[in-house]
């Protein structure tokens, strides 16, 4: 019904930048428009709970975890059904698998993309 494909992860040195992308597709978009969905990025380390990184509403309102405020920026391109996460000033503690989430009534997850920040 909904497919979310994350990309852009990889290995980067501390202080560096990465841009994650999440492309949404599926039969749900024959019923609703991507623009009315709330989109989010979450991250999870092995053995830990998945935690919120940033969300962006249909109206463009954004919300960030305190740990990434001022360093990460979430944005969306509704013409491409895509949400982005620009990550700057990366720290080793940002190393995680990053997941994309779509919310509309129910919610859907991507399979994740690994971000590794070396010190």
Secondary structure, 3 states (H helix, E strand, C coil): CCEEEEECCEEEECCCCEEEEEEEECHHHHCCCHHHCEEEEEEECCCCCCEEEEEECCCCCEEECCCCCCCEEEEEECCCCEEEEEECCCCHHHCEEEEEEEECCCEEECCCEEEEEEC
